[in-house]
């Protein structure tokens, strides 16, 4: 029987939260297994960048909607790209989840994808508090975390490994009080 005390929209909201948390826990478990194995394997295939970013937008939106943070995705080059879509999505989730943790109603998070010569560039930009200077040098090392009560501290280490398994690189620029941008470069499909 239907429970009238919880309407359809509320149920949908609860299911969204349950789904998000289940994915987060599965991702954390996968991070631990990947780190323990010491290697990242990728199954690259040709995907349309626009389709991949649409999937990423659907996956990431719940991380920001609860806090009322503005989330946008800009695809400036809708062409085929050679990636392991599940693994590469994990990179975006790891970075976005960290940003969502510190952003509120005045927060903005943007993913911008473009082609730059022989590389695809992904910029993940937020207007948050910035990454503390105490972890700038160690951010991509395992078990590094800051200001979070949950998490393994493996997300950024795994993300770097995944990007490098794609033949690419990841770096960040940050200013305390002014936000952070992660720049991921991977070779374009030949």
Steps between C-alpha positions, in 0.01 A plus 500: 500500500611856430611709794334841456738665748780491237412646161650393168753785484623425852538132411692594188727719714561219749575253220743749347684530832510121546629453146764771544625351826509147356706625206730692735561192715558280195743756362688517829527118508626502141758767592634280779521194271673698226753640742566158657553345155743776412388539139219653303365315200296686241261376234509788256241542232388774267223715650344830404626764740156661521333172593764427763460846653121462504541176696746677733253784553220259599736315737644812661188717530383342830833587665421870453121525501461425873711805592350718226839535332495614136636224275568542128658293225643660186595282203695708249611215278251220442715240330603143562739441786687182598437436871387239746170679575440335838852565627514853365162575655650394834764773460229762455297359791801505734580864422136611500421324830790682668372833366138428596614436855617862542255687274167642613214704351742764368722230353568437133654193339567482129637233269634632170626265229684617188755393243842662504713372213589140573332492843156505652489738795258461790480789746310445825462836669342607829476822698556332836750569777796356309724209591694554823866577432595226748395230250600660167809279466329179612149533355548216249662267754296224668321556831511881471176672599401831650196602701288193422360259756443234231716369219809291449741771391558293185274685256759739362777238488271269304388786274861580412567133423194478275595816309857371457366164380333703223841648409403832655580733787311680775595812692323767701512873561353636821480819704374496855161666509475516119448144385678223316528374146614151407643470149499154342667446164473176305611424145234549234392202293716449194 
